[in-house]
Amino acid sequence: MKNDIKISITDDYLKSLAGATPAETKGFFYERLLVRMKAAETKEEWLFQSSPALIVGALSIMLVLNMALFFRYPEKDKSDIQVTLKDFAAAYDQTLYSNY
């Protein structure tokens, strides 16, 4: 009895699929898909890849700023300065006092 019910249900499903047709797409579907895929690829590019002039300009500005700071604040000669351990301890209040 159960076997007959399973066969009849299976037959009903198969009969309902008999009139089914394959899904169809709208006209020019693949062309529109390719256009969207190409647009998505171009949006993922960096700003710097699309305009090398921007890179050259930014590097030029950084170079000018670096040179301006270099010549404005020259490095001081540190060979004349001699700091002893006692001077360091006194500056940071690290001296040891004995109460004995």
C-alpha positions as CSV (number, residue, x, y, z in Angstrom):
1,M,0.0,0.0,0.0
2,K,2.7,2.5,0.9
3,N,4.7,1.5,-2.2
4,D,1.7,2.3,-4.4
5,I,1.3,5.7,-2.7
6,K,4.9,6.6,-3.3
7,I,4.7,5.6,-6.9
8,S,1.5,7.7,-7.5
9,I,3.1,10.7,-5.8
10,T,6.2,10.4,-7.9
11,D,4.0,10.1,-11.0
12,D,2.1,13.2,-10.1
13,Y,5.4,15.2,-9.7
14,L,6.7,13.9,-13.0
15,K,3.4,14.8,-14.7
16,S,3.5,18.3,-13.3
17,L,7.0,18.8,-14.7
18,A,6.0,17.6,-18.2
19,G,4.7,21.1,-19.2
20,A,7.7,22.9,-17.8
21,T,9.9,24.9,-20.2
22,P,13.5,26.0,-19.7
23,A,13.9,29.5,-18.3
24,E,14.6,32.2,-20.8
25,T,16.5,35.5,-20.4
26,K,15.6,38.9,-21.8
27,G,17.2,40.0,-25.0
28,F,20.9,41.0,-24.8
29,F,21.3,39.5,-21.4
30,Y,24.9,38.4,-21.8
31,E,26.0,41.6,-23.3
32,R,24.5,43.6,-20.4
33,L,26.2,41.1,-18.0
34,L,29.6,41.7,-19.7
35,V,29.2,45.5,-19.5
36,R,28.4,45.3,-15.8
37,M,31.4,43.0,-15.1
38,K,33.8,45.3,-16.9
39,A,32.4,48.3,-15.0
40,A,32.9,46.5,-11.7
41,E,36.5,45.8,-12.7
42,T,37.3,49.4,-13.5
43,K,35.8,50.6,-10.2
44,E,38.2,48.6,-8.1
45,E,41.3,50.3,-9.5
46,W,43.2,52.7,-7.3
47,L,43.2,56.4,-7.9
48,F,46.9,56.4,-8.4
49,Q,46.8,53.8,-11.2
50,S,44.6,56.0,-13.3
51,S,46.6,59.2,-13.0
52,P,50.4,59.1,-12.9
53,A,50.4,62.9,-12.9
54,L,48.9,62.9,-9.4
55,I,51.7,60.7,-8.2
56,V,54.4,62.9,-9.7
57,G,52.8,66.0,-8.2
58,A,52.4,64.5,-4.7
59,L,56.0,63.3,-4.7
60,S,57.2,66.7,-5.8
61,I,55.3,68.4,-3.0
62,M,56.8,66.0,-0.5
63,L,60.3,66.6,-1.8
64,V,59.9,70.4,-1.6
65,L,58.6,70.1,2.0
66,N,61.3,67.8,3.0
67,M,64.0,70.1,1.6
68,A,62.4,73.1,3.3
69,L,62.4,71.4,6.7
70,F,66.0,70.1,6.2
71,F,67.4,73.6,5.5
72,R,65.2,75.3,8.0
73,Y,66.2,73.1,11.0
74,P,69.8,72.1,10.4
75,E,71.2,69.4,12.7
76,K,73.2,70.8,15.6
77,D,76.7,69.7,16.3
78,K,76.4,67.4,19.3
79,S,80.1,66.6,19.7
80,D,80.6,69.7,22.1
81,I,78.0,68.5,24.5
82,Q,79.2,66.1,27.1
83,V,76.8,64.8,29.7
84,T,78.1,62.9,32.6
85,L,76.2,60.4,34.7
86,K,76.0,62.9,37.6
87,D,74.4,65.5,35.4
88,F,71.9,63.1,34.1
89,A,71.0,61.9,37.7
90,A,70.7,65.5,38.8
91,A,68.4,66.5,35.9
92,Y,66.0,63.6,36.6
93,D,66.3,63.7,40.4
94,Q,67.8,60.2,40.5
95,T,70.5,60.9,43.1
96,L,70.8,58.6,46.0
97,Y,70.9,60.1,49.4
98,S,72.1,58.2,52.4
99,N,70.6,58.7,55.8
100,Y,73.4,56.9,57.7
